[in-house]
Amino acid sequence: MPIFTDLVAATPLSPDQAMRTAIAAAERVRGTTSPNPPVGCVILDAAGIPVSVAGTDPVGGPHAEAQALEMAGERARGGTAVVTLEPCHHHGRTGPCTGALIDAGVSQVVYAVDDPNPVAGGGADWLDARGVDVVRGTLRGEVADGVLRPWLHWQATRRPHITLKTAGTIDGLAAATDGSSQWITGETARARVHVDRARRDAIIVGTGTVLADDPRLTARKPDGTLHGHQPLRVAVGRKEIPDDAAIRGGFAPGEYVGAAAAEAGKFRHIQTRDMSVVVDVLADLGIIDVLVEGGPRLAGAFLSAGLVDAVESYVAPGLLGAGTAVVDTASATTVDDIVRFRTIGVELLGDDVLIKSVRKG
């Protein structure tokens, strides 16, 4: 059960502070909950002191609110539930979170994002009608642009959310003229990539990258062991992939969860050059959150198809002067054709910088 006692503080929290703790809990379960959203919940007692923090279980398991309320027990009575997503109000594999909140005696509910699902939504109004003080929209932008963005995108479009990951020099190059690219970024940035992989439903590379680099595409810890969640590994392109390619390596059945659990840790070769076909195949598998890792030609194909929803750019403080660009064969020919993104975060990773951006509009 994703209950996070290390996130429980001993002093009262403001609504914003409690929401950021809920976001941290949601981030910890990201990649393991699809097709359900990764939600975090904090229960504050009547004095505003956090008594429990929890995240959503994999499909079929308890929601974040139910687990946090169970951990809080009687301390939830008269307290506040702080949740990243509006509490659900429907009977599915689990009971409605709204009913659990009422039964626990919570007097206030603070949440970030309205639930757009017409089946599960309406929980806030239901709680409000029963005397619960409901505060809507706390840190909404931070949650909607962050941990819930892929799921919200899926709800709106019924297609996977595509994040393009690039890694290159200050002058925008992913490889030198001789083709060498390992390692442009440092160890801290590379470790961060593995954490990111563990939060995704699927990772995509082109067959050219598979044949040139023979990547495993696993999500590994700095000591070489595997993270608890392994995404579906996808190769795109018409070239054949050898039977002994590292990307084909399997895991024990049931060893990893998430990513439409039946696909977790598996490998698929989608033999097409049409990125819309790739997206359709993944949608049929219930894949919601996708990371495109490369190479430059595949990145250009997704960008040209208008399918890139977000970009994570790892920039190393070095100059090559000539070589392979981080994105190749994209369709923009003038400044007017630039695909515009909005920066939502910047992280310093050792000497490298990670720039996070989402598509405008």
Beta strands, then each sheet from edge to edge (+ up, - down):
strand 1: 40-44
strand 2: 50-55
strand 3: 80-85
strand 4: 108-113
strand 5: 133-135
strand 6: 161-169
strand 7: 173-175
strand 8: 202-206
strand 9: 232-236
strand 10: 267-270
strand 11: 289-294
strand 12: 310-316
strand 13: 324-325
strand 14: 341-349
strand 15: 352-359
sheet 1: 2+ 1- 3+ 4+ 5+
sheet 2: 10+ 9+ 8+ 11+ 6+ 12+ 15- 14+
sheet 3: 7+ 13-
end
